[in-house]
């Protein structure tokens, strides 16, 4: 029963050839194919801060390097920092004998108890506004390198455009079509070709001055004497992860850690590459977890899960119970076709004929008496009772337990079986139906997907 929640044991083959669990697949209602995360196009819809839930345009997000200007992360544990208020006693300038209190604000982490006072960051008089930013000592050098490579990229782009124009610039066809030999026509031809030459991209002969190259030095600063005289306190030494979070301020001590601005998150939509229809599109509101369009495969194709697996022995036939679930509001017909060859490590015998899955009824899930399944003839007479008690283990609403016969072909390792899952899909897309055809049962079509089930280890 624990295998009901192990989705990774049942894999479906996507249209691109990759195998994924059903919870990671999409189903395109227009081209009627499975899509995974590798065969869809991703589009960024919006940028937002996960802490303050503030939306940000793409241009502003790029300008701020995909970070929120107001929210900060703890440099020690990565948790969000909060602003806390406290009162400090100050000396009155007019009467030194009297003390006055002042309200100030500082940053604190509610998880690891880190505060901005640990690194000597000055308190603020107001709760809003930005905090003190520390400049990178190598900022000027980095800006020079970025500017140099930007100019170099622009120059290379202009050179490529100029080569393309030179290859296309052939005036022989224009000369034969519009001009004939003669003095007047020759002058007109020359002026016309010179006008065309003026439209060509100008070559950029501006020389780019590279920045000054960095010079290596053989002088190394001596190790401070405190490493020999003072005991090592691991709580005050930064970890490798803490140093890599802020590589521009790498420090070996905790007192040198500075808070960093929180990274922005995105909401993205996914589109089918063949028909370019949306498969997943979230709502624009960053606080909403709903989707405008969500064509997950779990809502359109039968859900296949392992229900009961006995102990498997090499060369001995065993009966495995597989559960099928109908996600649609209409009855669905299902067929199976066994496959052999790699990666299968066991022979499989599937039920013959068609199996009917009852329509999904939400009310029947909570009331078993409301689910009437007497109309379905399970375990028909053509099944040989000497081989098995039947092909249906149970039927509960829109769920059906099917019996598979598996014979492991290996003595060590996991037993894997492969088969084709065929089902009758009732399409609801207006694109699939012709304008002259009437709505009938003809809109149902048979679809098939290759499935692979890992039944667990085999024994001798």
Secondary structure, DSSP 8 states (H G I E B T S, - for coil): -GGGG-GGGEEEE-TTS-EE-GGG-EEETTTTEEE-TTSEEEEEEEEEETTT--EE-HHHHHHTTTEEEEEEE-TTT--BEEEEEEEEEEE-SS-TTSEEEEEEEEEEETTT--BGGGGT---BSSSSS-------TTHHHHHHHHHHHHHHHHHHHHHHHHHHHHHH---HHHHHHH--SSHHHHHHHHHHHHHHHHTS------------------------THHHHS---GGGB--HHHHHHTGGG--SBGGG---EEEEEEEEEEEEETTT--EEEEE-S-TT---EEEE-BGGGTS-EEEEEE---EEBT-EEEEEEEEE--SSS-EEEEEEEE-STT--EEEE---S-EEE----HHHHH-GGG---TTS--S-TTS-TTT-S-SEEEEETTEEEEEEEEEE--SSSEEEEEEEEEEEEE---TTTS-TTS-SSGGGEEEEEEEEEEEEEEEE-
